[in-house]
Amino acid sequence: MSECSEASRNPIQSDFPYWFSEDGVLRHRETREPYRFPFRLHDARDTERAHRSLCLYITQHVHHLLESQFQLVKVFLEDSFVFMSAGALENPGSLLVLIQDLGTVRSGVWSWKLSAHDGLERGSQIPYVRWALLESCAVLLMNPNEGLQTHEQHVRMVWERMLSRSSPEHVFIVAHGYGGLAFVDLLCRQIDDVQRKVKAVAFLDSSHSFWHQPLGSAGRDWLKSHSRSWIPSRKPLNRSVGSLKAGCTQISAGTQCHDSTPVVCMESVFRFFSKMIKPKAPPTPFGIMTRSRSRAIEQNNNV
């Protein structure tokens, strides 16, 4: 495991015809018009090259921002890497871990499409990083689509080599799409270790299953009390959309778009995490005073 904080290791593609403005919107270098994908119906290869070029540019730009603006460090693990705050594993306190969906998106990105068309504030993980650091919470951004490992293997490797031996008192997990299934796979394999370290889990339109993954009763009981699931829905944000088979609290993500789920429900996710670390109020020593109980107490006092 080695670290690299030099943004110049992967220089940003200079011949890409678009660039990100200061507000994180992708615009044409000459016309300043918003990004438009150059789809060519009869040229699949050229369309594929354009898509790869777009993904490469977004990845390079986001990684540059993570290193230069947020001072995250790149930690290499075999044929992959992750980004994290300096000293995130050694310092006590809280640690936020982000796991993205299955596909081609890399560390720091939730969605290529949203990053290209709606900007980095909606398509990248930068808002989560910014919010966490402002709250003095360290961050670790997984990268399960990089390299030859499966999602499950990457999550397990990062846990075993980094998180299981880390010092933070509270570890929070945000898992989008297939990232939720990969986390539950980890929980099935290392339930005692995960329960000891993880304080809360936010599932964002997750692909996991409480009943088809071998959690067992202990794992399901732990998730019921330590996780919440945000589901794409027509209902307003935070409205209940639960079912008896859900296994944990399910609420509306405030959008029907899978890619938009992380950004739309971000504030709700952080409120949930904050609630999970607040000490619970001790039970009041006074019971509810009903009329019949009041009469009984009065009669006893008159005896």
HELIX and SHEET records of a PDB file:
HELIX    1   1 ALA A    7  ARG A    9  5                                   3    
HELIX    2   2 ALA A   44  SER A   68  1                                  25    
HELIX    3   3 TRP A  112  HIS A  117  1                                   6    
HELIX    4   4 LEU A  120  GLY A  123  1                                   4    
HELIX    5   5 ILE A  126  LEU A  134  1                                   9    
HELIX    6   6 HIS A  151  VAL A  158  1                                   8    
HELIX    7   7 TRP A  159  LEU A  163  3                                   5    
HELIX    8   8 TYR A  178  ARG A  189  1                                  12    
HELIX    9   9 ILE A  191  LYS A  197  1                                   7    
HELIX   10  10 GLY A  216  HIS A  226  1                                  11    
HELIX   11  11 THR A  261  VAL A  264  1                                   4    
HELIX   12  12 MET A  266  ILE A  277  1                                  12    
HELIX   13  13 ARG A  291  ASN A  302  1                                  12    
SHEET    1   A 9 SER A   2  CYS A   4  0                                        
SHEET    2   A 9 LEU A  72  LEU A  77 -1                                        
SHEET    3   A 9 SER A  80  SER A  85 -1                                        
SHEET    4   A 9 ALA A 138  LEU A 141 -1                                        
SHEET    5   A 9 SER A  94  ILE A  99  1                                        
SHEET    6   A 9 HIS A 170  HIS A 176  1                                        
SHEET    7   A 9 VAL A 198  LEU A 204  1                                        
SHEET    8   A 9 SER A 227  ILE A 231  1                                        
SHEET    9   A 9 THR A 249  SER A 252  1                                        
SHEET    1   B 2 TYR A  18  PHE A  20  0                                        
SHEET    2   B 2 LEU A  26  HIS A  28 -1                                        
END                                                                             
